[in-house]
Amino acid sequence: QVQLVESGGGLVQPGGSLRLSCVASGLIFGNYVMIWYRQAPGKERELIASIAGIGGFTNYADSVKGRFIISRNNAKNTVYLQMNSLKSEDTAVYYCSARWRTADYWGQGTQVTVSS
């Protein structure tokens, strides 16, 4: 049974930083592209960052480019999202996803709130 478990969310002031983690189990982690999405209230889900399984090629949405960094540790079956210079508009539920061929798995999400 595949599980993705996100952690690291919380309340942070504007300009602050958070690091999200997503631990995967039940799959061959290195095969999967790992993706971070977010969804703010009343808005569509947004793909914000992805990282390839092999080689670690990364891609970012323009809204987070230069502020967020996605990384992975295949030995720990974990993908990270380092979020810096946070803004109020980054407030959302953040989800990780694992994708390979036709497989597509999701975590339960972690809330990030940026507010003073």
C-alpha positions in Angstrom: 0.0 0.0 0.0 1.4 3.3 -1.1 1.5 6.1 1.4 2.7 9.7 1.2 2.9 11.7 4.4 3.5 15.4 4.4 4.8 17.3 7.5 6.3 20.6 8.3 3.5 23.0 7.8 2.4 25.7 10.2 2.1 29.4 10.9 4.9 31.6 9.8 5.3 35.4 9.5 5.8 37.0 6.1 9.4 36.8 5.0 9.9 33.7 7.0 10.8 30.1 6.0 9.5 26.6 6.3 10.6 23.3 5.1 8.0 20.7 4.2 8.8 17.0 4.0 7.0 14.2 2.3 7.9 10.6 3.2 6.8 7.9 0.8 6.3 4.2 1.5 5.1 1.2 -0.5 6.8 2.2 -3.8 10.1 2.3 -5.6 10.8 5.9 -4.7 13.6 6.5 -7.2 11.3 5.7 -10.1 8.8 8.5 -9.3 8.7 12.1 -10.2 7.8 13.9 -7.0 5.6 17.0 -7.2 4.5 19.6 -4.8 1.1 21.2 -5.3 -0.8 23.7 -3.3 -4.4 24.8 -3.1 -5.6 28.0 -1.5 -9.2 28.5 -0.4 -11.4 29.3 -3.4 -8.6 28.7 -5.9 -7.6 25.9 -8.2 -4.8 23.5 -7.3 -1.4 24.8 -8.5 1.6 22.7 -9.4 4.5 24.6 -7.8 7.6 22.3 -8.1 8.7 18.9 -9.4 11.8 16.8 -9.3 12.7 13.9 -11.4 13.5 10.5 -9.9 16.9 10.1 -11.5 19.2 13.0 -12.1 17.1 15.3 -10.0 16.0 17.7 -12.7 13.7 20.3 -11.2 11.0 22.6 -12.4 9.2 25.5 -10.7 6.1 27.6 -11.1 6.8 31.2 -11.8 5.0 32.1 -8.5 7.7 30.4 -6.4 10.8 30.4 -8.6 13.8 31.8 -6.7 12.1 31.4 -3.3 11.3 27.7 -3.1 13.7 24.8 -3.5 12.6 21.2 -4.1 15.0 18.3 -3.3 14.9 14.6 -2.6 16.7 12.0 -0.7 16.1 8.7 -2.4 17.8 6.8 0.4 15.2 8.1 2.8 12.2 8.0 0.4 11.7 11.7 1.1 11.1 14.8 -0.9 11.5 18.3 0.6 10.2 21.7 -0.2 12.3 24.6 1.3 10.2 27.7 1.3 11.9 31.0 1.8 10.7 34.6 1.7 7.2 33.5 2.3 4.3 35.8 1.4 0.7 35.9 2.5 -0.3 34.5 -0.9 1.6 31.4 -0.2 -1.0 30.4 2.3 -2.5 27.1 1.2 -2.7 23.4 1.8 0.4 21.8 0.3 0.3 18.3 -1.1 3.0 16.0 -2.4 2.3 13.7 -5.3 4.3 10.7 -6.7 3.9 10.0 -10.4 5.3 7.3 -12.7 3.7 6.0 -15.8 0.0 5.6 -15.0 0.6 5.7 -11.2 -0.4 8.8 -9.4 -0.4 9.0 -5.6 -1.2 11.8 -3.2 -0.6 12.7 0.4 -3.2 14.2 2.7 -1.7 17.7 2.7 -0.2 20.0 5.2 -1.5 23.5 6.0 0.9 26.5 5.5 -0.4 29.9 6.8 1.7 33.0 6.2 0.4 35.8 8.5 1.6 38.4 10.9 
